[in-house]
């Protein structure tokens, strides 16, 4: 272990030196828009270095964002209270509460039961298995704001078990079935993540940015806009993957039999699963009707998580020990505050105007393509 420390320190030091170079390049080399103050431009340098840091990871992402938040109070023109304000943002707590509900879905096995149910119905062919897993993820995406939690905690173990029924494992046997299933699952999860306001952690942030430009986005309006292209994509994606990455085994009766056996072993719904199902449906229903009921989606999510704790379906130890959720809390709250500060400083508007001026001669297809690249 001792021999690894020098390498780790060299890697961290090299990465941090690169981030410092990014900051100085933005502040001293890139021309500052006239409408942006020096403090706002320093904040831009901090933000750019943070984005690069989240890609190269010289230190964990949460620690990096916390460093950026601290620097924003030192050189970015923010007070300490302003710098830490993102951790009181309701979008952050919406995602956190949804994470707690998702923990209950995984812990009780209800998420796995849903996926097995669809595999039992449609899993007699390889493409049927991929549609089953995509449909399962579609249902879970309505309340689990992490494609990693959905795929890693629910979908992937089932896909892997089905692949191994046919002797398909990483390596020479991957093309038997496993490569197709994992590719189809990955591509489908990219679609479901975009279909719901709570499909992934970045969606509420995108809605918040849209609100800053006068476009109010609700859970239902997001779904209304995404449901048709999303469902069409989910229908097409497994078929395209099948054509590009065809497995050796296309008939999979053992998959449906495996799901039936697994469901039999799980037995009937437990009391915890029944409570969770009621909470799950209630939260999604209140989210969908929030524009009519005026009940804030964050309040709904928090009450959903609290209901699970009050009924014992979810323990405080589960909540406190959810490392992924609290790690997201640190970097997500920090990033929300940094993006808001950039908007307040006029950086976002200056950037948008610069992009618009640069690409003003392109049609909507070209502009849309550039927008996707810039957003990515």
N, C-alpha and C positions, 0 to 999 in steps of 0.2 A: 504494500500500500504506500509506503514512504516513497518508493521510486516513482509513483504516479504524480505526486504533488508538484514537482518542478514543471512537469509537462502541463498540468492543469493551470498552474499559475502563468506559464508562458502563453498558453492559449487565451486565458482571460485577459492578460496584459495586452497581447496583440490585438484582440478584438476591441478592447476599450480604446486603444490608440487609434484604431480605424474609425470608431464612433466619434472620437474627438476631432479627427480629420474631417469627417462629414459635417460636423457642427461648424468648424472654422471655414470650410469651403462654402457652406450656405451663407454664413454671415458676412464673410469678407470677399467672396468671389462672385456670387450670384447677385445681380443688381436688385436693390431693395425698391419695391414699388413706393411711389411718393405718398400713397395713402396709408402706409404702414409705419408705425413708430419704430425706433430702434429696439425698444423692449419687445415689441411684437415680432420683429425680425429675429431677435435672439431666441424667442420662443419657437419660431419656425425652425431654427437650426436644431434646437433640442428635440423637437418633434421628428424631424427628418432622421436624426441620429437614432432616435428610439425605434422608428420603423425598421431601419437597417439592422439595429440590434435584435429586434424580434425575429429577424430572418436568420442572422448568423449565430445568435444565442451565445455570446461570450459568458453571460451569467443567465440564470433562469429569468423567464419573461416577467414574472411578477416583481422580482427584485429590480429589473431594469426599468420598468414603468414607475416603481416607487422612487427610484433615483431621478427619473425625469420629472416627477411631480415635485420632488424636493428642489431640483434645480430651477423649476419654473417659479418657485417662491424666492429664489436667490437672484437669478438673472433675467427672469421672464416677465417681470413687472407685476406679478401676482402676490397678494398677501398669503400668509399661511392658511388662513381660513378659506380663501378663494381656491388655493391649490388643492386643498383636501375636500372641496365641495362635491366632487364627483361621487364620493362614497355615501352621500346622502341623496343621490339622484334616484328617482323612483324606478327608472329603467333598470338600474343595477339590481335593485331589490326584486323587481319582477323576474329577472333571470335567476337570481338566487333562489326565490321561492319555487320556481319551476324546477330547478335542480333538485330541491328537496323532495318534490313530488316524484320526480324521475327516480330518485334513490329508492323510494317506496315501491315503485313499479318493478325495479330490479330485485330488491330484497324479498318481496313477497312472491315473486315468480309470475306475477300477472302478465308482465310483458312477454315472458317466454311462452306462457300459455296461449296468448294471442297469436304469436308467430307459429306455434305448433298447430294451432287450430286451422290456420290458412294452409299450411303445408299438407295437413291431412286431407283438406278439401281439393287442393289443386296440384299437389306435388307428385303426380304420377309421370311427369316428364321433366326434363332438365329446365326447359323454359317455364314450365308451370311452377317449379320450385322458385325460380327467380322472381316470377310475378307474385308468388305468395310472400316472399321475404320483402319485396318492395311494398306490397300492400300493408304488411305488418308495420314497416317503418313509417308508412304514411299515417297510420293511426297514432303511432307513438310520437310522431313529430309535432302533433298538435299541442303537446304539453312538455316534451323533453327538449330543452333548448341546446342540445349538444349532440351533433351527429356522431361524435366519438363515443359518448355514453350509450347512444342507441345501438350503434353498430358493434362496439366492443362488448357491451353488457348483455345484449339480447340477440342481435341478428347474427353476428359472426360465429358464436359458439354453435348455433344450429346449422349454419352453412357448412362449417368445418365438419361437424358430425355427419352430415349427409354425404359430403365428399368422401369421408373416410369409410362410409358404408361400401363404397365402390373401390376402395384401395387407392384413392387419389390423395396424395400428400405433396407438399412442396418438393420439387425435384423432377425426376423423370416421369412420374405419374401425374403431374399437375394437370396435364392436358386431358386426362380422363374425364374429369368433372370439376375439380376444385378451381382451376384457373378461370373457367367460365363463370362459376357461381360468384367468386369474389369480385371479378370485374363487373359483373352485372349489379351486384349489391352496391359496390362503390359508386357506380354511375347513377344508380337510382337514388342513393342517399344524397347525392349532389342536387337532385331535383327536389326531393321532399324537404331538404333544408331551406329551400327558397319558397316553398309553398305556404308556410305559416309564419305569422308575426313572431312566434316563439320557436320557429324551426331551428334556429341557431342563434348564438349570442349576438352576432353582428346585426341581426335584423332590427331589433329595437333601436340600435344606434343609427341605422340607415333611416328609420322612421323619424327619429329625432332630428337628423339633419334635414330631412324633407320638411318637417314642421318649421324649421328656421327659415325656409323659403316660402312659407305660406301654404304648404300642402299637409293637411291633417290626416294622418294614417291611423286607422283603428285595426283591431284584430280581424274584424269582419271585412272591412274594405280591402285589407291585404289579401285575405282569402278569396274575395270576390274577383280581384284582379288576377290572381294566380291559379285559380282552380282549373280553368279550361286549358291553358298552355301546360300546366303542371301534369294534369291527367293524360293529356296527349303525349307528353314526353315520357311518362311512366309506361304507357302502352308501347311506344316505339323503341325505347332504350334497350330493353332485354332482347327484342327481336334483332336490333342492329348488332348488339354484342354477340348474339348467337351466330350471325353471319360472319363476323370478323374473328371470333374466337370459339369456333364450334368444338364442343366436347366430343370425346369418343363415345360416351354413353349419353343417349338422348331420351331413353325410356327409363324412368326411375321409380318403379312401383315400391321398391324398398324404402324410399324416402317417405311416402305416405304411410307405409306400415310402421316405420320408425316413429313418425309423429303420433300415430294412434297409440303405440305402446307407451311413449313418453307421457302422453296425456292420461292414459290409464294409470300409470305410476303416480302421477301428481294427484289423482283422485278428484273429488268434487271441489268446487270453489271453497276456500277457507273463509272464515269470518273476516280476516284482514283483507283478503282479496275483494270480498263483497263491499266492504267499507271503502276501499280504495277505488273500486269501480264507480261507486256513487259520487265520491269526491271528484274523480277524473271527469265524469260526465257533467257534474255541476259546474266545475271550473270552466270547462270548455263552453258550456252553455252560457254562462255569465260573461265570458270573454266575447262570445259572438253577439250578445245583446247589450254590450256595454254602452253603445251609442244611444240606445233607447232607455236603458235603466239608469244611466249616469253613474254607475258603480265603476270606479277606476279599476283597470285590469290588474294593477299591482296589489290593491286591497284584496281583490278576489284571490289572487295567487297566494298571498300571505295567509289569508283565512283557510285556504285549502291545505297549506302546509301545517298550520296550527291544528286543524281538524284531525289530521293524521297523527299528530303528536298527542292530542288530547285523548284519542281513542286507542293509543298504544300501537298503532300500525307502524309508526315511525318514532324512534326514540331520540332524545336529545343527543345521545352519543353518536347516533347515525348522522345527525346534522353537523355536530361539531367535528366529526371525523371525516367529513367529505372533503378530502384534500383538493379535488378538482374544482369543487364549487368555490372554496375560499381562495384558491389561487386565481380563479377567474375574477372573483370580487376585487382583488388587488389590482390586476392589470386592467380590467374592464372599467372600474370606477376611475382609475387614473387616466385612461385613454379618453373617456367621455369628457372629463374636465379639460384635458389638453385640446381636444377638438373644439369645445365650446369657447375656450380662451382664444384660439386661433380665429374663430368666427368673430368674436367680440373685437379683436384687434384689426379686423378687416382683411386678414390674410386669405381666408376662404374666398371672399368676394373678389379680391385682386387675382387670385389663382383662376377662378372661374372666368373672369373677364379676359385674362391672358389666353386661356385655352380657346374661348369663343372667338377671339380675334385671330388666333392662329389658324383655326379650322373653319372659318366663316364661309369659305367657298365650297365646302363639301355638302352633299345631300344627307338626308337623315340616316341612311344606312352607314355611311362613312363616319358620321358623328357618333352614332350608337356604338360602332366598333371601337372608336377611340375612347369613348366614355367607359366601356368595359375594361379596356386595357389600363386606363388611368385609375379606375376604381380598384382593379386587382393590385 
